[in-house]
Amino acid sequence: MSFLNLENKNILVLGVANKKSVAWHIAKTLEEEGAKVLYSVRSEDRKNSLNKLLAGKPVFICDVEKPEDIKRLKNDIGKECKTLHGLVHSIAFANYSEGWKPFHKTPRKDFLQSIDISCYSLIALSDMLKGLLDKKASVVTVSISTTRMAAENYGYMAPAKAALDSTLCFLAKSFSAFSEIRFNSINPGLLKTSASAGIPNYIDSFLYAEKATLRKKALATKEAADAAVFLLSERSSGINAQGIVLDAGMSINYFDQNLVKPE
């Protein structure tokens, strides 16, 4: 038996966009551990774009902005399996279609949409799926290494992630009234994903962050995914309402000599 004991466990993964996605790396490792992974994507177009990557796997469609889609997701999953042992929430969205703006110029509709998709969706999904979740299930979401660093180009996504971090605590407390379901997050530093590529001037931030790590090498997406898989397993049973920071030591190394006085 594998140390993680994930064999034959049913895990729902939301948010696969392509093979660079954190969600895909999590799902792939889960399958390698023998878990049965169910996938949920936001649209028929996204499902079609993933035909090759997810061939032969159960794939559902759920736009988390639509309550009726979340309800349908529950019904569709119920037909596929009786119990979910884990849920991966790897969904976030920020609308930069109007270009970069100073934070105080953030459009109301864009901010509220980001909160809805990036944070509230976890509440809505957890509530809707609670009848399918095993009494000791694990729910894992994807946050960021810090929401206190005011990176201008990250805009209002950091406040959305801060709301998500707080939401974990309240969901864990709320669900403790009737279960031992755990809610945790992985909080990675800068990653090379297609989602991050949409952030203005992201590559400059990424390269700087890499220099700030203790090992001088950026965090790999698989490293973040591996932590998520651990949190989904029974081996992390004592961890609840926590965010696991993965930043290769970046947060303690801002005053690295080579950064302060570059050659």
C-alpha positions in Angstrom: 0.0 0.0 0.0 1.2 3.5 -0.8 2.1 5.7 2.1 -0.5 8.2 1.0 -3.2 5.5 0.8 -5.1 7.3 -2.1 -5.8 4.2 -4.1 -9.4 4.0 -5.2 -10.3 7.3 -3.6 -12.6 9.6 -5.6 -11.2 13.1 -6.0 -12.9 16.0 -7.8 -10.5 18.4 -9.5 -11.8 21.8 -10.7 -9.7 24.1 -12.8 -7.6 22.2 -15.3 -6.9 24.6 -18.2 -4.0 22.8 -19.9 -0.9 20.7 -19.0 0.8 23.6 -17.3 -2.1 24.0 -14.8 -1.5 23.4 -11.1 -4.7 21.4 -11.2 -3.4 19.1 -13.9 -0.2 18.4 -12.0 -2.3 17.6 -8.9 -4.6 15.3 -10.9 -1.7 13.5 -12.7 0.0 12.7 -9.4 -3.3 11.6 -7.8 -3.8 9.2 -10.7 -0.3 7.9 -10.3 -1.2 7.2 -6.7 -4.2 5.1 -7.8 -6.9 7.7 -7.1 -9.9 8.0 -9.4 -10.0 11.6 -10.5 -13.1 13.4 -11.8 -12.7 16.6 -13.6 -14.8 19.7 -13.8 -14.1 22.5 -16.3 -15.9 25.8 -16.9 -17.3 25.4 -20.5 -17.9 23.1 -23.4 -15.1 24.9 -25.3 -12.6 24.2 -22.5 -13.7 20.6 -22.4 -13.1 20.3 -26.1 -9.7 21.9 -25.8 -8.8 19.2 -23.3 -10.1 16.2 -25.3 -6.6 14.9 -25.8 -5.3 15.5 -22.3 -8.4 14.1 -20.5 -9.3 11.4 -23.0 -11.3 8.6 -21.3 -11.7 10.4 -18.0 -14.9 11.7 -16.5 -15.2 15.4 -17.3 -18.1 17.6 -16.2 -18.9 21.2 -17.1 -19.5 23.8 -14.3 -19.4 27.5 -14.6 -19.1 28.4 -10.9 -20.7 31.8 -11.6 -23.9 30.0 -12.2 -25.7 28.3 -9.2 -27.6 26.0 -11.6 -24.3 24.7 -13.0 -23.1 23.9 -9.4 -26.3 22.0 -8.7 -26.0 20.1 -11.9 -22.4 19.2 -11.1 -23.6 17.6 -7.9 -26.2 15.6 -9.7 -23.8 14.5 -12.4 -21.1 13.5 -9.9 -23.7 11.6 -7.9 -24.4 9.4 -11.0 -20.6 8.7 -11.3 -19.8 7.9 -7.7 -21.5 7.8 -4.3 -18.7 9.4 -2.3 -16.0 12.0 -2.8 -12.9 11.7 -0.7 -11.4 14.9 -1.8 -12.0 18.1 -3.7 -9.4 20.4 -5.4 -10.4 24.0 -6.0 -7.9 25.5 -8.4 -10.1 28.3 -9.8 -9.2 32.0 -10.0 -10.0 34.8 -12.3 -9.2 38.5 -12.7 -10.4 40.6 -15.7 -7.5 42.6 -17.1 -9.3 43.2 -20.4 -9.2 47.0 -19.8 -5.5 46.9 -19.2 -3.5 47.6 -16.0 -5.0 50.1 -13.6 -3.8 51.5 -10.3 -5.5 49.5 -7.5 -7.7 52.4 -6.4 -9.1 52.5 -10.0 -10.2 48.9 -9.8 -13.7 48.5 -11.5 -16.4 47.4 -9.1 -17.8 44.7 -11.4 -14.3 43.3 -12.1 -13.5 43.1 -8.4 -16.7 41.5 -7.4 -16.5 39.0 -10.3 -13.0 38.0 -9.1 -14.2 37.5 -5.5 -17.2 35.4 -6.9 -15.1 33.1 -9.0 -11.9 32.9 -6.9 -13.4 32.8 -3.4 -17.1 32.4 -3.1 -17.1 29.5 -5.5 -15.4 27.4 -2.8 -18.2 28.2 -0.4 -20.9 27.4 -2.9 -19.2 24.1 -4.1 -18.5 22.9 -0.6 -22.1 23.5 0.5 -23.6 21.9 -2.6 -21.3 18.8 -2.5 -21.3 18.3 1.3 -23.8 15.4 0.9 -21.3 13.6 -1.3 -18.2 14.3 0.7 -16.9 11.6 2.9 -17.0 12.5 6.6 -13.2 12.7 6.6 -12.7 14.2 3.2 -10.1 16.8 2.4 -10.7 20.0 0.5 -7.7 21.8 -1.0 -7.6 25.2 -2.7 -4.8 27.1 -4.4 -3.8 30.5 -2.9 -0.6 32.5 -3.1 2.5 32.7 -0.8 1.6 36.1 0.6 -1.3 38.5 0.2 0.6 41.2 2.1 3.0 42.0 -0.7 1.5 44.8 -2.7 2.7 43.7 -6.1 1.1 46.4 -8.4 0.8 44.1 -11.4 -1.1 41.5 -9.4 -3.8 44.0 -8.7 -7.0 42.9 -7.0 -6.2 39.2 -7.1 -4.3 39.4 -3.9 -7.3 40.7 -1.9 -9.4 37.9 -3.5 -6.9 35.4 -2.3 -6.8 37.0 1.1 -10.6 36.4 1.2 -10.0 32.8 0.2 -7.5 32.3 2.9 -10.0 33.5 5.5 -12.8 31.5 4.0 -10.8 28.3 4.7 -11.0 28.9 8.4 -14.7 29.6 8.4 -15.5 26.6 6.2 -13.4 24.3 8.5 -15.2 25.6 11.5 -18.7 25.4 9.9 -18.1 21.8 8.6 -16.8 20.7 12.0 -20.3 20.7 13.4 -21.1 17.6 11.4 -17.9 16.1 10.0 -14.1 15.9 10.1 -13.8 17.4 6.6 -10.6 19.5 6.4 -10.1 22.7 4.4 -6.5 23.7 3.6 -4.6 25.5 0.8 -1.3 25.4 -0.9 0.2 28.8 -1.1 2.9 28.8 -3.8 5.3 31.5 -4.8 5.5 32.5 -8.4 4.9 29.7 -10.9 5.1 29.3 -14.7 1.5 28.7 -15.6 -0.7 29.9 -18.4 -2.9 31.8 -15.9 0.1 33.7 -14.5 1.1 34.6 -18.1 -2.0 36.8 -18.2 -0.6 39.1 -15.4 1.0 42.2 -16.8 4.8 42.1 -16.8 4.7 38.8 -14.9 7.9 37.5 -16.4 9.9 40.3 -14.7 8.4 39.5 -11.4 9.0 35.8 -11.9 12.7 36.3 -12.7 13.2 38.6 -9.7 11.4 36.1 -7.4 13.7 33.4 -8.6 16.7 35.4 -7.6 15.2 35.9 -4.2 14.8 32.2 -3.4 17.4 30.6 -1.3 18.2 28.1 -4.0 18.2 30.6 -6.8 15.7 28.4 -8.6 12.0 29.1 -9.0 9.3 26.8 -7.5 8.2 24.1 -9.9 4.5 23.6 -10.4 4.9 19.9 -9.5 6.4 20.9 -6.2 3.2 22.9 -5.4 1.1 20.0 -6.7 2.9 17.4 -4.5 2.0 19.4 -1.4 -1.6 19.5 -2.4 -1.6 15.7 -2.9 -0.2 15.3 0.6 -3.0 17.5 2.0 -5.6 15.4 0.2 -4.2 12.2 1.8 -5.0 10.8 5.3 -1.3 11.4 6.2 -2.2 15.1 6.7 -5.1 14.4 9.0 -3.9 16.7 11.7 -3.7 19.7 9.3 -6.9 21.8 9.1 -7.6 25.5 8.2 -4.0 26.1 7.2 -2.2 27.5 4.2 1.1 25.7 3.3 3.5 28.2 1.9 5.8 27.0 -0.8 8.2 29.7 -1.9 11.7 28.1 -1.8 12.6 30.4 1.1 11.8 33.6 -0.9 9.9 35.2 2.0 13.0 35.3 4.3 15.5 36.4 1.6 14.5 39.9 0.4 17.8 41.3 1.7 20.0 38.8 -0.1 23.3 40.5 -0.8 23.0 39.9 -4.6 19.7 41.6 -4.7 20.7 44.6 -2.5 23.9 45.1 -4.4 23.6 43.5 -7.8 26.9 42.9 -9.6 
